Amino acid sequence: MNVNNLIEKAYSGHEITKEECIEMLKLDDTSKDAFLIRAAATDLIRKRNYNSGYIFAQIGLACSPCTGNCSFCSFAKDHTKFSKIELTDEEIIEKVNELNYDGSLYGLYLMMMHEYDLDRFIECIRIVKHTLKTPTLIFSNVGDSSYESFVRMKEAGLDGVYHCWRLGEGKDTNLSPESRKETMRNAKKAGLEVLDALEPIGPEHTPEEMAEHIFFSKEMNVLQCGAMKRINVPGTSFENMGEISQLTLSKIEAVMVLTFACMDRMPIMGLHEPNIIGFVSGANMISAETGVNPRDTAEDTSKGRGWDVARCKNLLREAGFESIVSGDGTRMPLI
């Protein structure tokens, strides 16, 4: 494999094949070639986005012991320490205003469980839509859903759907890979944007397995993608397992950017957990978080793992981004 040739393909808009993607994922994290693809990825995405970053946020609206029973998730019914938690209307309004105090948010995820109350979720969309005074987009993060459910959500003001066919689906979860994919297709059919990520990445996941997921995201023409490492949450079956390093995560991010570079609309590229090397390796989107969170054991992740908007801004600034993008596409100086 000649990495310089692959970088040239990415810059010229030619497709990188799945086999080439796999070979890049196999690169030693500290090799010259791995650092070359990191440099090319951050240059490509900054040129495509005028050196702009994107700030998203997520509100965990409700949780309960979850029948999805994902072995990496703090909500799984077999090991969760959470009972039923649900934010009130007033708490939702307060959190929206705290997160979007200066209009910095491009998008806001609203998260509930795999099994969720559709009518209540639609109420929450309407509350958030009414509270937002900016062009911030609203995205769902809920379980498998029908086309008809997404139509109702769109009518209430939803702009898109975060949903993943995750690594280990059906093995580390009680959920069907095909049902996860079908939910993403249902969202597109309903006229909603689809957002996803390569997640949750652990050291056991192979380049071949990751490439399958990367190319499915490409096929779905997702608005937002990215890479997320598995966090080995205390109490889960992964508690004492290994995690990938930030350096590995940044290489995976770079490979994804080069693979997506041929697309007419390159996805916004998120990275989790946030770190500076990832944001000079192709990432340009970061998320603040509040409420319950599947990677945390705190009832409000803003007091645990979650970042606030000011911290997100600071990392983008430290990584050299000059502006941030609002939901209507306008750019604001990153100050």
N, C-alpha and C positions, 0 to 999 in steps of 0.2 A: 504493500500500500504506500502510495506517495501522498502524504498529507498536503503538500503544496498544490498538487493537482486537484484534490478535493476542495480545498479552500478556493481555488480558482473557479471550480464548478459552482460553488455557492455564490460567489460574487457575480458570476455571469448569469445566474438564474437557472442553471441546469440542475436537473434532479440528481440528488444523491440516492443511490440504491439502498435497499435494506441491508445488503451484504456490506456495503461501505460503511453504513451507520454502525453495524455490529463491530467492524474492525476498529472504528474510532473509539467505541465504547471499551474495547479491549486494551487501549493504550495504557501504559504505566502512568499513574497520576502525576509523577514527577518528571516525566520525559520531556524533551524539547518539543516533540510533536504535540503532546498534550497542552503545553503552554502556547504553542502556535495556534491551536484551534480555539483556545480561550480568547486570545487577542483578536483573532478574526471574528469570533462571535460577537464580542462586545462592540467592535467597530461596525459590523454589519447592522446590528439592531439599533445602535445610536444614529447611524446614517439614515435608516429607514424611519426613525422617530424623532429626528431633529434634536438628538441628545436629551430627550424628555423621558421622565419616569412617570409611573402610575401608582397612585395610592388607593388601595381598596380597604375595606374594613368588613368585619363579620360580627354580627350579633347572634349569640346562641340564645334563641328564644325559649326553648324548652328541652327538657330531657327526661327520660325515664329508663328503667332497665330495658335494653333493646334486644329484640328477637333476632336482629341481624347477627348478633353475637360475634362480632369481629374480634379476633384474638388480640389485635393491637389497639383496641379502642377502650377508653375508660368508661364507656356506657354499656358495654356488653353485659347481658343479663347474668352470665355465669360468674362474673367477678366484680361487677360495678359496686361502688360504695355510694352511688347516687340513688336517691329515691326520686319521686316525681318533683320536678322543678319547672315552673312556668312564669315568665315575666308578665307583669300586669301591663295594661295599656300605658299607664303613667311611666313605668320603668322603661318601656320601649321608647317613648318620646324623649325621655331624659338621655338615654344612651345614644339615640340618633343625634341629638343636639351636642352631646359631648364629643362624638366622633367627627362631626361635620361642622365644627365651630367656625371654621374659616373658609368653608367651601372647597377644601382640598380633595375631597373624595371623588374619584372617577366612578367607583362602583361600591355597592353595599350588599354583602351577602346576608341573607336571613336563613338561619339554620334551625331545623327541627330533626326529629328522629327518622329512622327508616319507616316506621309506622307512625303516622301523624294525622292530626285532625285537619282535614282540608278546609273546612269552613273557618276554623280559627286561623289557619295560615293565611287565608284570603283576607280576613279581617286585619291581620298584622301587615300585610302588603299595603292595604288602604291607609292604615295609620301612618306607616312610614312615608308613603307617597304624599300624604297631606302634610307631614311634618317637614319634609325636605323642602328647602327654599332655593335649591340649586339644581343644576341639570344632572346630578348624581344618578347613575343607573341602579336599578334594583335587580338582584339576582337571587334565586332560590338555592338552597342547599338542603335538600330533603331526600327521602328514600325513593325507591322506584315508583313511578307515577304514570298514569295513562295520558293519552293524547287529550282526552276530554278535560282532565284535571288541569293540564297546562293551558288549555284554551281559557278556562275560568281564571287562572292566575294572570294570564296576559290581559284579560279584560279588566282585572283589578289594578293593573299598572306594572306588572312584572316585565322586565326587559330580557332576561336570560336565565339560564339554568346551569349551575355548577353540578356536574355529575361525572363520576369516573367508573370505568371498568378498571378495577384496581389490581395491582400485582397481588397474586395469591387469592384472587376471587374464587370462591367455591371451595377453597382448601383452608384458608385462614378465616373464612367467613361462612355464614349459612346462606349466602346469597348467590344467585345464579349469574355467571358471566353474561349469558345471553339476555337476561332480564335487565342487567345494568346497561348493556349496549342498546337494547330496545327503548329504554327510558330516554337515552340521548337522542335516538331517532324520533321518538314522540315529541320531544321538545322542538326539534327542527321542523317537524311537520306542522306544529302549532305556530310557527313563525317566530320562535324565540331563538336568541343566540345560545350557543352551547359553549361552556367553559369547562376545562378539565385540567388534569395534571398527571404526570407519571408519579404514582404514589401508591403505598408508602414504601420507599426503596430501602431494602435491607441488604446486608452483605451476601445473602444467599441468592439474590436475584441475578440471573445470568444476562449477558449482553443480548442474547437471542430473545429472551423473554421481554426485556425492556424494549427492544426494537419493534416487536409486535405491537406493543401499546403505543409507541411513538407514531407508527404508521397508521394506526387506527385514529389517533387524534388528527393527523394530517388529512385522512379521508373525511373526517367529520368537519373539516374547515373551522376549527374552534376559534372563538374570539380570543380566548386566553388559555395558555397552557403553562408548562413549567415543570419543575422537579421538586419533589418533597421527600426528605428522608424519613424513615420510620423513627419515631421517638418511642423508646421502650418504657412505656408508662408503668410506674409501680403498681403492682397488683395484677397486671396482665401476664399472659403466658410468655411474653417476650421480655419480661422484666430483667432477666439476667443474660439476655442474648447480646450479641454485638450490634453496633450501629456503624453505618458508613461515616467517613470523615467529611468535613466541609470541603476538603480538596477533591475528594471523589465526586461529591455532589456538584461542584463547580464544573468538573469535566463533563459530566452527564448533561448539565445545562448547556454547555457549549456545543456538544454534539447535536442536541435537539435544535438549537438555533441554526446551525449549518444545514441540517436536514430540512428545516422549514423555510429556508431562504428562497427556495424556488416558488413559494406560494405568492399569489397576487397580494394577499393580505397576511403578512407575517403575524402570528399570534403575539399578543402581549405575553411576556415571559416572566412568570412568578418564580420564587425560590423560597423554600421553607426547610429548615429554619433559616432566617435571614442572616447573612454574613457578608463581609466586604468582598471576599474573593469571588463569591458568586455574582456580585453586581459589577465586577470587572471581567466576567466570563460569559456575559450574554443575558443575565437577568435585568429587567427594567421595571418590575412591578413588585410591590411589597404590601403586606396586609397588617392592619391593626386589628385587634380582637378584643371582644368583651362578651360577658355572659358565659354560659357553659361551653366547654371545648373538649373534643374527643382525645386530645393529646395532653390533657391536664387533669389533675385531681381536685383543683380548686373549683368552688362553685361559681366564681367569677374569674375567668382567666386573666382579666386585666390586673388582678392582684397576684397572678402566678406567671405563666409562660408568656401571656399576651403582651404585645407591644402597643403603645399608644401612637397617635398620629405624629406627635412631635419627634419621637424617637425614629419613626419611619422616615420622616423628612430628613433627619440628620444623617441617616445612613445613605440615602440617595445623594445628599449634598457631598458627603465624604467620598462617595464613589464617582463624583465629577459630573453628575447630571445638572443641567442648567435650568430646567423647567419641569413642571408637572402638567398632566393633561386632565381636563375636566370631562364630564360625561358627554358634553356636546362637541368635544374635539378641540376646544380652545386651549391654549397653553398659557400657563401662569408662571412667572418667575419663581424659582425655588429659593425662597428667602426665609 
